[in-house]
Amino acid sequence: MEVTNSIKYVGVDDTTLDYFESQYPMEEEVGISYNSYVILDDKIAIMDTVDKRCSDEWLKNVDDVLEGKTPDYLIVQHLEPDHSGTIQALVEKFPNMEIVCSAKAKAMMPQFFEFDISKVKGVAEGETLELGSHTLQFMMAPMVHWPEVMVTYDQCDKVLFSADGFGTFGAIKNNIPWEQEASHYYLNIVGKYGASVQGLLKKAAALDIVMICPLHGPVLKDDLSFYINKYNIWSSYEPEIDGILVCHASAHGNTKKAAEDFAEELKAAGAKVKVLDLCREDVSEAVEKCFQYKKIVLAAITYDGALFPAMQDLIYHLSIKNFQNRTIGIIENGSWGPIAGKKMREQLETMKDVTVLEQQVTLKTKVHDENKAQFEELKKALLA
């Protein structure tokens, strides 16, 4: 695939991976792409490699573009194995090629590879590399989402090679719209590091960018303000949807019914509402939706004197992803000793700018007449 006249796409699609990072389910109709690019100029630069799962296909793609030429540089923007998995093979194939990366990446490389570190050049913020017509400008992007990350701006074609920034789940050949999988990817992979992303966006704002080439997902062209605005919202922890997300974790169905009936009451009152069954929804999908909605209702049972695992898993993942700036209502259930609300509240109140409403519903097995007033008070608080 041609990105520009002199920038060629040599990445590969992976639709056989079952779990990305061994935790995010990958259906075949979605998949993932490992993106890599070759800049052809007086000097030739390869932009990143791919996961070792796809080494053979990628090396063939590179050979087809090089047409017998030898690359002068390998630009390493990110050392995570899905992008660096073929570096060792490329170094063995082209032993005179120079590797260019951040100073932090250079220091980390001996952890990953077995080659002479003298062939690696660590670059600093703003440093440039002349290829001929193309000048590559390097900008550090630490903790987007590893500490060694840098991005690269091609001053000639005005292309930003954005590492994992602006990446998304979805194989290129599946032609999935960027926005369908981008928030799922960002909020689970990069979401914790909003401040770092904000720093990168400020650097990018000073550049004349006409195209963004991420390490996952489609090359972004045309209305770049759309993608940049999405990243600004996500990295600022601002909700995208002015509505209420109702998440329930129910063993035998009573809490599920209570949550679903309450959701219908909220809808009848004019709220935009979505309901998630945490026992059947992958936690990464639930994390994405929690970041998207302005207000959330968490409904869970007490289990083994603690919190039901599906709800505990969601709250844990929200915590490690730096979840913040939301309002949450609680519905708890327990046939003889309901403490799920206490457990949820203790964890949620440690999160930044998370408001846990005082109004709480406590069920004993199922909804009884005495709960109607509690539901009414919680509804008023959520709609206020």
Secondary structure as GFF3:
##gff-version 3
##sequence-region A 1 384
A	DSSP	beta_strand	7	9	.	.	.	ID=ss1
A	DSSP	beta_strand	12	14	.	.	.	ID=ss2
A	DSSP	beta_strand	19	20	.	.	.	ID=ss3
A	DSSP	beta_strand	24	25	.	.	.	ID=ss4
A	DSSP	beta_strand	32	34	.	.	.	ID=ss5
A	DSSP	beta_strand	37	39	.	.	.	ID=ss6
A	DSSP	beta_strand	45	47	.	.	.	ID=ss7
A	DSSP	three_ten_helix	52	54	.	.	.	ID=ss8
A	DSSP	alpha_helix	55	66	.	.	.	ID=ss9
A	DSSP	beta_strand	73	75	.	.	.	ID=ss10
A	DSSP	alpha_helix	81	84	.	.	.	ID=ss11
A	DSSP	alpha_helix	87	93	.	.	.	ID=ss12
A	DSSP	beta_strand	98	102	.	.	.	ID=ss13
A	DSSP	alpha_helix	103	112	.	.	.	ID=ss14
A	DSSP	three_ten_helix	117	119	.	.	.	ID=ss15
A	DSSP	beta_strand	120	123	.	.	.	ID=ss16
A	DSSP	beta_strand	128	130	.	.	.	ID=ss17
A	DSSP	beta_strand	135	140	.	.	.	ID=ss18
A	DSSP	beta_strand	150	154	.	.	.	ID=ss19
A	DSSP	beta_strand	159	161	.	.	.	ID=ss20
A	DSSP	three_ten_helix	172	174	.	.	.	ID=ss21
A	DSSP	alpha_helix	178	185	.	.	.	ID=ss22
A	DSSP	pi_helix	186	190	.	.	.	ID=ss23
A	DSSP	three_ten_helix	191	193	.	.	.	ID=ss24
A	DSSP	alpha_helix	194	205	.	.	.	ID=ss25
A	DSSP	beta_strand	211	213	.	.	.	ID=ss26
A	DSSP	alpha_helix	224	235	.	.	.	ID=ss27
A	DSSP	beta_strand	241	249	.	.	.	ID=ss28
A	DSSP	alpha_helix	254	268	.	.	.	ID=ss29
A	DSSP	beta_strand	273	277	.	.	.	ID=ss30
A	DSSP	alpha_helix	283	292	.	.	.	ID=ss31
A	DSSP	beta_strand	293	303	.	.	.	ID=ss32
A	DSSP	beta_strand	306	307	.	.	.	ID=ss33
A	DSSP	alpha_helix	309	320	.	.	.	ID=ss34
A	DSSP	beta_strand	326	333	.	.	.	ID=ss35
A	DSSP	alpha_helix	340	348	.	.	.	ID=ss36
A	DSSP	beta_strand	354	363	.	.	.	ID=ss37
A	DSSP	alpha_helix	371	383	.	.	.	ID=ss38
###
